Each structure stands twice: as C-alpha cells, then as structure tokens.
C-alpha cells in the first residue's frame, strides 16, 4: 500500500522524503521489521521505540514514523514526524487494513468490572441468533467460529485492525470488544468506528498506571466523547459515573439500572445457585447466571441487543440459553457437597460483589472459605482493601499468591495483611504457594461449605520472577476435591 494513503487523516508535523513509496507492512517492534516496512517508534512504559530507529532501518525499514526526528537522517528513508506516534499508529493501522470497523457493527464495552462477561455473552447471543459474530476479549479472540489466543484486554492497534479485517472478509456482522483504560489512553481504539459503547461501572483499579481516580474516569469518558452520532452510548446509572460518561457524547444516550429510573430497568425476583429470575422492562426471564452483578450484565446485554436490531422477546429467549463465562463465578460441587467457585475478581469492588452474591444465596449453616491474592508490580493500594473485604465477609480467608511477577509474594501478602481488622485476624492464614492454599481450603471445608478462589479466573498460568507456569484454579480445585473424596 502507498505510504500517503496509509497516512490519511494522520496528524503530521513534518515530512522528510517521498510519500509515494510502497509499504509492505507496518511494525512498532523493530525486531519484526523486514525490507519495505514502515517502523512506528512508540514511547512505551518499558522502552522507547526511538532508540531502535537505526536498527529498524538496518533491517529494511523504508519509512519511520516518530515524535522526535533523529539527528542524522538516512538516505532512501522517509521520516514522518507526528505529535503522538500511538495515535498515528492507530489511524495508519485502520487505513492499512481498509478501515474494517466501518464494514461491521462494532460495540465496545468499558468499565472496571463486567467487560469480559458482557462482551462474551453478547458474542454468544448473536451467534445463537444466527449471525456471524466476532469477539475481542481478555479471555480469547473469536473470528466467527475460529478461536485465537488473547494477550491483552485491548490488543494493539495493528492486531485489532488485522482481526477486524479478517472478520469482515469472513462475513462477520457484529463484533463485541472489551475496551480497557490502558487501550483508550494509548490510542489503541483511535480510528475505529463504533456502533455502540457500554459503560458498566467504575471502581478502584489501575491506579498504578493512572495518576488518580479522576484521570482513570476521564480516560473512560474519552471513549464515549469520541463515539459518532449514529452510535449508541449505554451506561449504568446506578453508578454515579454513568451520567458523567454521557456528558459530551454525540451518540444516542441510553441508561440502564436496577435501583434508579432508567430506559432499561430490571428487578431480581429470585437469586439462587441455579440462576436468576429477572423482570426486565416488565417481562420475566430465567437465566443460568448468578448474582446481582450478573443482573447488571444481563440488563446491559438486553439493552444492547435490542438497540442493535433484535426483537425484545427473541433477546429474552436467547438470554435464557446463555452459559456463564470461563472464570466468572464458575462453580463445581464435589461428591461430598462442597461448592467451589472460581472467579476473576481482582479488584476490591469485584471481590465484594462476588462475596455479596454468595452471601445472598447461602443459608449461613455452612462455612465460607475465601482464597485470594493480589498481583505483583501493580496497584499496591488495593491490597489491604481486598484483604479487609475477604476477611470481613468470609468465615476463613487464606491469603496467597496471584501473579507475583517480579515482586516477592511474601511482601505482597504482608501488604494485604495490613488491611485486616483486629477482630478478623484469627480468621486469616497466609500460604504463599497457591496450590497449597487451595488444598488447605479444601481440607478445611466440610460438606455443604463454600470455597471461593478469587483473582485469576480464566487465567491458566502464574507469572513468577518473569516465568509463566501452568496453573488453572478450576483444574487444581477439581483435582484436589476429587482426591479428598476418594
């Protein structure tokens, strides 16, 4: 593709060299450069692409997009100076792949909790309705029936547009995409045309990346500010930040809620381990998912599906067929009657929601044992908060490793323990090895007791000192309970 066509709508500050050259492909990783490529020098949190411009040229790059021009310019290389290389990459990626987001209906879901569940269940629902559907989520990427591994909540711009191009080429009608605050801040969604946006909620998360909660909120808001006039903006107004998201959007403004007045309203009639009975806009539906947080998720799904053109009665029928998402309140019951629940809850709000859901469905004649850890190299302020929630709302709390990454897991657990109130201290125990912590929970549990294993959910690995080890919470607890039953 010709460079000048790839640069369409890119905010350019200076050009040195011809733009009528042909570009083979674009890369922001210098190691992937081959002859005839364009290299985009991104300033990342770990490294600066400007340091690798010469390497990229030596490997065959014929064009360089950067924020600061090198002191020495190479002959036969075109240099494009831009204010934001990340924004330029996103616009260029959309152009390079033929702006595929315009050829299907792309819906973005953002918020602290619920993104994966809503995106995945919308994918399931529209697929079951007979449409070719795509999914870009934390758990996996789906191009119609073909599954690909996901590495980020919101992939980089090139990856997003490459998969969207593949979806369009395979006749996909709808795509549902998780939109993280990192992705918005780093312009990964720039250049995409969304048919709709959904806001779930906002709570304590990612303050290791964002300087304040206000910045975190405003980054989320930017997604709605940039929605086109023909799109819809659907927000949860039981969260005080919901209306903030709508303040400057040009999109059609829609609201949903369980507690307050909204365009889409739901009421929980029954909440059991077997499912929920909901009344949505005066129509009842039984669903297989559990808990108030899932009532919010399902209400958002209903509203989005109706606004994407499906009949309301058909949407309710399809909702009744939906299955829970991997690692989201996924549970098994052992032969001895012990219930083990695995959930991705890795923020204070998410952990509190899961424990409140368990509180609502339990009889209180059983013991609730929670296994929880916090990630390393991430926001440290939520560690004591999560430990306080776990120890307050559980009969026993076992603090363990999550993904310690480069940190010492003992230090992480010590940070957590600072949040335990004196009256709850005897209910807690620390066990660094996550498998042994789950085994202890199973050994402590008696028939009819409930074990919650929180923090990793769908993840099938642990990252320790830069190395990833196979680890699946559901597989581990299933094996241990099976051994104890023998």
Secondary structure, 3 states (H helix, E strand, C coil): CEHHHHCCCCCEEEEECCCCCECCCEECCHHHCCCCCEEECCECCCCEHHHHHHHHHHCCCCEEEECCCCCCCCCCCEEEEECCHHHHHHHHHHHHCCCHHHHCEEEEEECCCCHHHHHHHHHHHHHHCCCCEEEECCCEEEECCEEEECCCCCCCHHHHHHHHHHHHHCCCCEEEEECCHHHHHCCCCCCCCCCEEEECCCCCCCCCCCCCHHHHHHHHHHHHHCCCCCCEEEEECCCCCHHHHHCCCCCEEEEEECCCCCCEEEEEEEEECCEEEEEECCEEEEECCCCHHHHHHHHHHHHHHHHCCCCHHHHHHHHCCCCCCCCCCEEEECCCCCEEEEECCCCHHHHHHHHHHHHHHCCCCCCEEEEEEECCCCCCHHHHHHHHHHHHHCCEEEEEECCCECCCHHHHHHHHHCCCCHHHHHHEEECCCHHHHHHHHHHHCCCCCEEEEECCCCCCEEEECCEEEECCHHHHHHHHHHHHHC
